[in-house]
Amino acid sequence: MSGKIDMADPKSGTIVLVTGAGGYIGSHACLALLEAGYTVVALDNMVNCWKDERLSQPESLIRVQILAGRQLRFYQAELLCKTSLEQIFKEIIQEFGKIDVCMHFAALKAVGESCSKPLQYYKNNISGTINLIETLAKFGCKSLIYSSSATVYGDPATLPIRENDPTGINLTNPYGKTKYMTEEILKDLSNAEPDWGVVSLRYFNPVGAHSSGLIGEDPNGIPNNLVPFVAQVAAGKLPSLKVFGGDYPTKDGTGVRDYIHITDLIDGHVKALEFILKEFKGFKTYNLGTGKGYSVLEVIRAFKAASRREIPYEIVGRRPGDIAASYCDASLAQQELGWVATRDIDDMCRDVWNWQSRNINGFKKETDPNCLLHSPKKLELLLSNLTKLEHQKAGRKLHLETIDAIDEAKLLQDYEALQKLQKVLKENEVRRLEGKQPASGQENVSLPFCCCRQ
Ligand SMILES: NC(=O)c1ccc[n+]([C@@H]2O[C@H](COP(=O)([O-])OP(=O)(O)OC[C@H]3O[C@@H](n4cnc5c(N)ncnc54)[C@H](O)[C@@H]3O)[C@@H](O)[C@H]2O)c1
């Protein structure tokens, strides 16, 4: 046992620092980590996640904490500002005693924008990462899980792509280069300082949303990726889809990609975390994909079936820099991490549609006075109460937040009501996944958010 937290639950003694926590992948990771019992410290500068101006945290993370029934510690932190980063790390160490592992998601990721603003991408993604690893080391953490990408393979000479295939060749955009260069930096660091343990996870195409439909991908402006674009066409927010290239040497002439459900992707991170916690030292890369390629037309068909909406599309010329096909061999992650993706394209489209149709404007909402999320005071009290009760139940002292004037009866009432709601919601989710209707009388049960009351 170490740190200030008195551990009744051994995993809560493991402190996981998550950068880019408010974003698409980071928020799903925070939820999985909280659900698995870890203590989560979340950082984000909020350049790419939405926040209600009356709240101190991104909306995605507020929902994560309500879903998990546990609180995380959030810091608005800018990786490019080393002085303030060090100050935040000092506070983290004062409060938690240590950082065990860092999951590093923070980055800029828009491929097109990286071509028009290359310096911004190199500075943010590379200098930001260097600041982070120097600060981690200064405060005693030398374990890192890095968000890499299939883009590091460029246009692959052979398929499926394996981890020891060449990387860094013919990369067509600065974003992809930042992912490749960061991997090289992390590799060199692990060679030079053998007490570092770094796992770089090369994502193929993450799509999907948490099965609750409360968190998902919320692109700023016109989506860059196929599935969020298709979702907005299905929802009537965009008129039609342009399919770039119908003459590739693939099954139907359109580009083929390996799509992976966000829940599978995050399971891969939890496995990597368990792996790194077993004192892993060195540098390892793993592909995270399903190993199966779907064409653009197959994705459109699957989304049409999931949403029961028309998806108008038009096939146009190829887009410069695009490749014909990319899918991976994910067997190394299976052998060494014990991880395998289990969800297919129909699951991905179903969950994206569930998220998109409940949150037509993503996390941004119109004001609804009955929604818990629109009452910041009530929400903050509930989160504080949850934390206090959780700590009390585990028989440990509260260090996360100092809470004054707690009304014990109200506290129990809120907590138990939330637990009950969560239980029914989980049962309904299982029934929905099995293709069944919710149990009688439970059809309209929802967490107290306006987006759930549709
Ligand atoms: N989504 C994908 O398709 C995909 C594919 C491969 C790899 N990745 C990688 O996964 C990671 C997460 O991607 P995502 O889809 O969740 O992106 P995202 O934009 O939704 O999340 C990234 C988060 O990082 C934050 N951030 C950016 N720069 C920061 C900085 N300097 N300091 C602090 N916070 C900062 C942003 O505010 C955002 O909330 C990224 O590193 C991305 O390159 C994503």
The ligand as an SDF file (V2000), in Angstrom:
LIG
                    3D

 44 48  0  0  0  0  0  0  0  0999 V2000
   -9.9150    8.4030  -33.1610 N   0  0  0  0  0  0  0  0  0  0  0  0
   -9.1600    7.7740  -34.0370 C   0  0  0  0  0  0  0  0  0  0  0  0
   -9.6290    7.3910  -35.1070 O   0  0  0  0  0  0  0  0  0  0  0  0
   -7.7120    7.4590  -33.7220 C   0  0  0  0  0  0  0  0  0  0  0  0
   -7.0090    6.5180  -34.5040 C   0  0  0  0  0  0  0  0  0  0  0  0
   -5.6790    6.2580  -34.1970 C   0  0  0  0  0  0  0  0  0  0  0  0
   -5.0530    6.9100  -33.1350 C   0  0  0  0  0  0  0  0  0  0  0  0
   -5.7590    7.8270  -32.4170 N   0  0  0  0  0  0  0  0  0  0  0  0
   -5.0780    8.5260  -31.3170 C   0  0  0  0  0  0  0  0  0  0  0  0
   -5.8170    8.3230  -30.1300 O   0  0  0  0  0  0  0  0  0  0  0  0
   -5.7010    9.4630  -29.2750 C   0  0  0  0  0  0  0  0  0  0  0  0
   -7.0650    9.9180  -28.8360 C   0  0  0  0  0  0  0  0  0  0  0  0
   -7.8510   10.1970  -29.9840 O   0  0  0  0  0  0  0  0  0  0  0  0
   -9.3550   10.6950  -29.8680 P   0  0  0  0  0  0  0  0  0  0  0  0
  -10.0590   10.1990  -31.0720 O   0  0  0  0  0  0  0  0  0  0  0  0
   -9.8870   10.4120  -28.5430 O   0  0  0  0  0  0  0  0  0  0  0  0
   -9.1150   12.2680  -30.0490 O   0  0  0  0  0  0  0  0  0  0  0  0
   -9.8740   13.4730  -29.3210 P   0  0  0  0  0  0  0  0  0  0  0  0
   -9.5230   14.7110  -30.0600 O   0  0  0  0  0  0  0  0  0  0  0  0
  -11.3060   13.1450  -29.1550 O   0  0  0  0  0  0  0  0  0  0  0  0
   -9.1770   13.4730  -27.8740 O   0  0  0  0  0  0  0  0  0  0  0  0
   -7.9090   14.0160  -27.6540 C   0  0  0  0  0  0  0  0  0  0  0  0
   -7.9930   14.9050  -26.4160 C   0  0  0  0  0  0  0  0  0  0  0  0
   -6.6990   15.4350  -26.1610 O   0  0  0  0  0  0  0  0  0  0  0  0
   -6.8350   16.7840  -25.7600 C   0  0  0  0  0  0  0  0  0  0  0  0
   -5.5650   17.4490  -26.0890 N   0  0  0  0  0  0  0  0  0  0  0  0
   -5.0210   17.6770  -27.3020 C   0  0  0  0  0  0  0  0  0  0  0  0
   -3.8570   18.3280  -27.1820 N   0  0  0  0  0  0  0  0  0  0  0  0
   -3.6280   18.5180  -25.8670 C   0  0  0  0  0  0  0  0  0  0  0  0
   -2.6060   19.1450  -25.1100 C   0  0  0  0  0  0  0  0  0  0  0  0
   -1.5750   19.7530  -25.6860 N   0  0  0  0  0  0  0  0  0  0  0  0
   -2.6980   19.1440  -23.7580 N   0  0  0  0  0  0  0  0  0  0  0  0
   -3.7540   18.5700  -23.1370 C   0  0  0  0  0  0  0  0  0  0  0  0
   -4.7670   17.9790  -23.7970 N   0  0  0  0  0  0  0  0  0  0  0  0
   -4.7100   17.9430  -25.1540 C   0  0  0  0  0  0  0  0  0  0  0  0
   -8.0360   17.3160  -26.5360 C   0  0  0  0  0  0  0  0  0  0  0  0
   -8.6920   18.3920  -25.8900 O   0  0  0  0  0  0  0  0  0  0  0  0
   -8.9430   16.0810  -26.6050 C   0  0  0  0  0  0  0  0  0  0  0  0
   -9.9140   16.0860  -25.5760 O   0  0  0  0  0  0  0  0  0  0  0  0
   -4.9160   10.5000  -30.0920 C   0  0  0  0  0  0  0  0  0  0  0  0
   -3.5710   10.4380  -29.6840 O   0  0  0  0  0  0  0  0  0  0  0  0
   -5.0660   10.0240  -31.5190 C   0  0  0  0  0  0  0  0  0  0  0  0
   -3.9680   10.4170  -32.3130 O   0  0  0  0  0  0  0  0  0  0  0  0
   -7.0700    8.1140  -32.6670 C   0  0  0  0  0  0  0  0  0  0  0  0
  1  2  1  0
  2  3  2  0
  2  4  1  0
  4  5  1  0
  4 44  2  0
  5  6  2  0
  6  7  1  0
  7  8  2  0
  8  9  1  0
  8 44  1  0
  9 10  1  0
  9 42  1  0
 10 11  1  0
 11 12  1  0
 11 40  1  0
 12 13  1  0
 13 14  1  0
 14 15  2  0
 14 16  1  0
 14 17  1  0
 17 18  1  0
 18 19  2  0
 18 20  1  0
 18 21  1  0
 21 22  1  0
 22 23  1  0
 23 24  1  0
 23 38  1  0
 24 25  1  0
 25 26  1  0
 25 36  1  0
 26 27  1  0
 26 35  1  0
 27 28  2  0
 28 29  1  0
 29 30  1  0
 29 35  2  0
 30 31  1  0
 30 32  2  0
 32 33  1  0
 33 34  2  0
 34 35  1  0
 36 37  1  0
 36 38  1  0
 38 39  1  0
 40 41  1  0
 40 42  1  0
 42 43  1  0
M  CHG  2   8   1  16  -1
M  END
$$$$
